[in-house]
Amino acid sequence: MKNPPQLSIFWFRRDLRLDDNAALYHALKSGLPVLPIFIFDTNILTRLEDKADKRVQFIYREIVQLKMELEKMSSTLLILHGTPENIWKNLLEQYNIKNVYTNHDFEPYARERDAKIHTLLQDKGITFNTYKDHVVFEKDEVLKDDGLPYTVFTPYSKKWKSKLNSFYSKSYPTLQYANHFLNQSPAEIPSLKSMGFVESNFAYPPKIAKHEIISHYTQNRDYPGIESTSKLGIHLRFGTLSVRKLLRYALERNETFVNELIWREFYQQILWHFPQVVSKAFKPEYDLIKWNNNEQHFKAWCQGKTGYPIVDAGMRELNATGYMHNRVRMVAASFLTKHLLIDWRWGEAYFAAKLLDFDLAANNGGWQWTAGCGTDAAPYFRIFNPYAQTERFDPDRKYIKQWVPEVDTSEYPLPIVDHSAARERCLETYKVALQKQ
């Protein structure tokens, strides 16, 4: 029997778009027909306790949209559900695969998964081609002059900017080669329900960089009561928006916004060079801190019932929308780690479960920065004062009143800790731990 014709497979992961997609560009340009696939990975899905997880719903909607776009080109998107290893074993039986293309992902599970798939394909003589796509610079592309990775943001950002040229921000003209997609009848798609998840009518932030927000980002970004941030994090996280296109847009309008994109890449390279940060403090001496870990206090923080209005507003916004203003994220994280003396890993895990734009590198980096134990960290004795933060960034309490309408009534709880006493306890606890070195 004649062998089926050879093809390439493109594997969508955190790059859910056709336009300006690095690995997809290389796959289509290689010449062989390209079959795009997406895997709903049960290794990830089974760990999600919330079966109404808004991120799974977001991915599902974007995948359906991609499938429709591909079907207009007489191709399709093969949407699969299971473990990557089992799915790839099945694909190897069904197709005559010569090459596999995908984009990099540096999270620990992704690296482990890709190593297994690489070995599986290599054993069959199939090349596994991976490309940089979700960042402008990665791995060892921005290093100190001595060849070591940066662990402080400001010098990293200066080197990052010095290396940037039009080559790095140039888009990949993927759709010029759209006729190289495999001609195939529409494939069936598993329902969210069949995968154990439910769907809602949640309204996600639009995939648009608003000119007025980017242009006024420097002046407005710290004020949670006004529309001052792009809310593009979910689109960068899942690659529905090209970071290269967003960077070019920002370079023409606002350097502060560009710096936010560089922070994102700073934490990505920290995760690449120091994977131990996932579970340990970047500065090992901070793992000696004796956390209080009061479960009732943690519950009050999670529910937005601490008696500190700015903290509670942020937590309620997070619980309701999957989003929290970045200034308030810092205040809420500082309150948990410094005022309540609760292990930063508890807060990091809660944010990981709730944030629409959850990204391991940025979430971990932000929590360790706030706790004082990370790279480029705030000193441990820098403790955000929730009252001072409110006066400075929400003076009319517009944000607080939106999320904590009972703030000025007897229904609102009293503070679960006293600010001054909590601050002194924190300073003493950190000091004792760090003196053990």
N, C-alpha and C positions, 0 to 999 in steps of 0.2 A: 504493500500500500504506500502511496506517495506521501511524503512528509508534508504537513501543513506549512505554509510560507512562514519565514522568520519575521518576528516583530520585536519592537521595543516596548517596554512598559514604563509609564511614568506613574510614580506613586505620590499622590497628594498627601501632605501632612499638615504642617503649619504654614501653608502657602496657598490658600484657597482662592486662587484667581488664575485666569488664563493670561492676562496681559502682564508683561514685564516680570516673568517668572523664569529665574535663571536655569534651573534644571530642565524645565519644560522646553525652553528655547533650545538647549543643547540636544534634547531628545528628538525634537521635531527636525532639527537641522541635520541630524545624523543620517537621514535618508530612508531608514526603515519605517513602515507604518507604526504609529504609536497608539497604544491602548492605555488610556488613563484609568487609574483605579483609586479608590479610597477605602480604607479599612476602619470600621468602627471596632476599635481594639478592646476586646473584653478584659484584657489585663488592666486597662485603665477604667473602663466603665464599671466593673464590679466593685471598684474601690469607692465609687461615688454613692454616698448614703442617700442623697436627695434625688429621688427619681423624677423630680420636676426641674432638674439642674438646667439653668438658663443657658449655660455654655453648650451643653449637648444640643439643646434646641437651636441655638444659633448656628452651630456647625451643620446640623441637619438642613436648615433652611438654605444655607450657602451651598451645600452639596447638591441639593435639588436644583438650585439656580444654575450651578455649573453644568449639571447634567442636561438641563434644557438648552443652555448655550451650545453645548457640544452636539446635541441632536439637530440643531439648526445647521451644523456643518456636516450632517450625515454620519456623525460618529455617536459615541455615547460615553458615559462614565460608569464603570463597573463598581458598584457599591457593595462592599462585603462586610460581614459581621463575624468576628471570631478572633482567635489569637493569630498574630502575624505569621508565626511559624507554620501553623496548620494551613492557613490560607495560601502561603507561598508554596507549600508542598502540593496543594491542589492545582494552583496555577501552572506549576511545572508539568503537571500531567495533562493539562488542557491545551497548553499553547507551546509553540516552538519559539521560546524566548532567547534572544541573542544578548540584549542589553537591558539593564534596569537603571532608571534615572530617578533621583530624588534630591531634595535639598537637606542641608545639614540641620541637625537639632542636637544641642549640647547638654540637654538634661540627662541625668544619670540613667534613667530608665531607657531613654531614647538611644543612648550610646550602647547600652547593653543589647537592646533589641536589634539595632543595626549591625552589631558585630555578629550576632547569630544569623541574621539574614544574609550578610556578606559571605559567611562561611558556607551556608546552604547553597547559595548561588555559585560560589567559587567551585564547589565540588562538582557542579554540572557544567563548568566551563563558561559561565555567564558573568559578564562584567557588571559590577555594581558601582555606578558613577554618582558621586554626590557633589553638590555645589553650595557655595555661599549664597544665601538669598535674603534671610530675615534681618541681616545687619549690613552695614556698609563696610566695617572692618571686623575681622574675627581672629580667633586663635592668636598667632604670633605676629599679626600684621602691625600692631602698635605696641612696641616694646621700648624700654629705656635704652639708653646708649650702651649699657653694659649687657644688653640682651635679656635682662630679667623683666618680668611683667610689672606693670604699674600697680600700686596698691593705694595711691592717692589720686583723687579725681582731677584736680586742677592741672598738674603736669601731664596727666593722661590726655586731657581734653586739648591741651596746647599741641601735643605731638599729633593727636588725631587730626586737628585742623591743619597742621603743617603738611600732613600727608594727603589731605583731601584734594583731589583735582577732578576734572570732568569725567575721567575714566571711571572713577569709583561711583559716581552718582548717575552714570549713564544707564538708561533703560535697555532692557533686552526686547528687541522687536519680535516677540513670540508669534504674533498673529500673522506675520509675513509668511509663515510656514504652516498655516492652519490646514492646508490641503494634505499634509502628511499625517493627520490623525487617521487612525484605522477606520475604514468604512464599516459600520456595524449597526445592526438593528438596535433600537432602544432596549436597555437592560432593565430588569425589574429592580425595584428598590425596596429594601426592608422597611417596614414602618417603625416609627419610634416606639409604638406600643409593643411590637414584636420583640424589641430589644430591651423592654422593661422600663421604658421612660414615657412620660406624658408630655403633651404639648399644651402651650398656652398662647395667648395673644399678646405676649410681652412685646413692647415697643423698644427696639434696640437703637442705640445712637446711630445717626446717619453716617455714611461713609464719605463725609465731606469735610475738607479742611476749610472752615469758615474764615474768610478774609478778615472780618472785624475782630475775631477772637485771636487769630495768630498775630495780627498787626499790633494789637493792644495787650499782648500776653504779658509783657514785662510789667506794666502798671497794674494789671487786673488779676493776675494769676493766684494771688494769695487770699482773695476775698470770696469765701464760699457762698455768700448771699447773692452774687450776680453770676450771670453766664460768662465764665471767665476762662474755662479750660476746654480743650478740643474734644474730650471724651472719645478719642480715636484709639485708645489703648486696646480695646477688644479687636479692632481691625488690624492693628500691628501684631497682636498676639497670634491671631489665626491667619495672618497673611492675606486678608481680603483687601488690604491696601498695601501698595509697594512702599517700602521705607525709602527707596531711592527717589521716587516721585515726591513723597512728602518732604524729604530733605531739600530737594531743589526748590520746592514751594516756600519752605521756611527760610532758606538762605536769602531769598529776595525780600523777606519781610521782618524777621525777628530773630536776633541772635540768642535771646534767652530760650526761645522754643528749640532752637538748634541744640543748645546745651542740654535740654531735656532728652533729646534723642541720643546725645552722647552719653548721658548718665545710663541710659538703657544699655548701650553697648559696653560701657565700663563694667556693669554688673555681669553681662554675658561673658566677658573675658575673665572676670574673677571666677565665675563658675567653671570655666574651662580649665584654668590654671590651678584652682584650689577647690576641687570637688568636695573636699571634706566639709566645706561650709554648710552643706545641706543639713547636717545634723550636729555640727560642732561650731563653737565660736571661732571666728577667724583669729582672734587673739586668745590663745588657749587658757591664759590665766583667768579669763572671765567665766570659764566653765566651773570655777571654784565658788562662784557666788551661791550663797544659801538662799534660794528663792522661798518666798512665803507660800505661794501656790494655794491660796485660800479659794476653794471651789465655789463658795457662795459669792465671793467678790468677782470671780471670773464670770459666773452666770449673770450677775448684775451688769458687768461690762458688756457681755455679748448682747444682752437685751436692751441696752441703752437706758439703764436705770441706776446709774451711779450717783446721781445727785449733782453731777457736774454737767451743766447744760450743753456745752460745746462738744464734750465727749459723747454724750447721749445722742445728740443730733447726728453726729457722724455715724455712730453704730446703727441708728435707726435708718438712716439713708442707705447704709450698706445692706442691711437686712431686707429693705424694701425694693432696692433697685439694682443691687450688685455693683454699686459704684460708691466711692467716697472721695470727696474733694481732697487733693493731695496735702494741703496745709493741715486739714483736719485729721488725715491719716497719721501725720507725725504727732499731733497732739494726743490722739487716742492711743497710739502705740506707746508714747512716752508715759501716759497715765497708767497703762497696764504694767509696764516694766518697772517704772520708777515709783509711782505712788502706791501701787498695789503689790509691788515686788513679785510679780508673776512671770515665770520663765517666758522669754520672748518667743520660744518655740510654740507655746500654747497660742499666742496671738497670731503668729505666722500661719499656723494650721487653720485657725478660724478664718483668716483672710483668704487663705487658699481655697477654702470650701465655698466662700461667698462671692469673691470678686469676679466680675465678668471678665476683666482684663488680667486675671491671675497669670503671672509669669514667674516661674520659680526663681530665676536669677534676680529679678527686680524686687520681688517680695522678700526674699531672703536678705538681699542687700539692704533694703530699707529698714527691716526689723533689726538687723544687727547694727546698723548705723544708729538707730534710735536708742537701742539698749547700751550702746557704747562699746560693743565687743567686736565690731566689724572693721572693714577697711575704711579708711578716711572717716573714722567715726567721730561723732560728737563726744567730747569728754564726758566721763560718767557723771561729773558734777553739774553738767548742763541739763537741767530738768525743766521741761516746759511747764509754765504756770498757766493752767486752763483759764483763769480769770483774766490774766494779762493778755493772753492770746485772743480772748473774746473781745476785750476792749480795743485791741489793735485791728483785728481782722473782721469782726462782726459787731461793730459798735452799736448798730441799731437793732441787733439781735434778729435780723430778718431771717437768717439761716436757722437759728435756734428755734424761732417761733414756727417756722415751716415744719420742722420735724419733731418738736417738743411743745405742742400747743398748750399743754397743761403746766408749762414752766412756772408761771406765777400764781399757781393755785395750790391748795392744800393737798391735791392729788399727787403732786410731784415729790419724789422721795428726798429726804435729807441726804447730804453727802455721806458716802459710806466710809470715807476716811477724811481726816483733817489735813488740809494742804500742807501746813507748816510741819506738823508732826510726821506726815508721810515723807516729806522731803528730807528731814533729819534722819529718819530711819533708813532711807535709801542710801544717803551719803555714808552712814556708819556701816551698813551691810557691805557696800561695794569696797569701802576702805579696808575692812577686815579681810575680805577675800583677796584683795590685791596685795596686801601686806604679807601674805603667805608665800609670795614669790621670792 
